[in-house]
Every structure is written in structure tokens, then in C-alpha cells.
Amino acid sequence: MSDGDVDKTKGRFKKAAGELTDDESLKNEGRVDKASGRIKEGIGDAADVVKDAVNPRERAER
């Protein structure tokens, strides 16, 4: 599980807990965590594209 996945999952739980307890602050924290997870995944994907472009043989070995 990547850091992005962890943040997205944590965000889902926080948001759900905030909805159950009617806690706007906790819901907002959950939204931020989910967004952070999506950003981390996007950065990881972009890094993979750059690595593949720089060293295409390494990709073939995976």
C-alpha cells in the first residue's frame, strides 16, 4: 500500500467519523487527507514516467 493509498484511506475514515459525530473539523481533515493521497499518487505516477523515459531498459526488466 502506497503513501497515497494510506492517506486516502485515513481521509475516508476521518470524514466518516466527522459525519457520524457532526464534527466539521474532522470532516475537513478527512477531505484534506484524501486530497493529499491523490496528489501523492499523481506525483508517484509522474516520477515513474520520468524514470521510464530516462532509463527505458529498467522498465523492461520489471
Buried (B, 14 or more C-beta within 10 A) or exposed (E): EEEBEBBBBBBBEBBEBBEEEEBEEBBEBBBBBBEBBBEBBEEEEEEEEEEBEEEEEEEEEE
